């Protein structure tokens, strides 16, 4: 399955998020940024970029 995330988060982050079942921005609203940071290849830059896109869509990560 292909994720809808921007290429700017990196191939590893995209691959690992997809492998963990996060393929859409809606799926990210069900998990906290803190939890996502525990996934190999998902770092602060990816979290920031995805968070900015979530905010632009009127959405946010789940609370910690």
ABEGO torsion letter per residue (X at the ends): XBBABBAAAEAAAAAAAAAAGBABAAAAAABBAAAAAABBGBBAAAAAAAAAAAAAAGBBBBBX
